[in-house]
């Protein structure tokens, strides 16, 4: 976890989780239960933005690892044919 996580409100943390799951800020606001305006305001906050970027990077690393693992598995299966 990011050292600044504790500086965020529960709603801001919920908004970050939503931003990582959906395609638009409007969808994230709806999912998090806040206004779209709040999302935009928080995105201008350096602490919020920092936590969001760190969580995005963690997500990208995890996805990359899974893709590499799954790709190796598929290649091994294909080489058996």
Buried (B, 14 or more C-beta within 10 A) or exposed (E): EBEEBEEBEEEBBBBBBBBEEBEEBEBBBBBBEBEBEBBEEBEEBEBBEBBBEBBEEEEEEEEEEEEEEEEEEEEEEEEEE
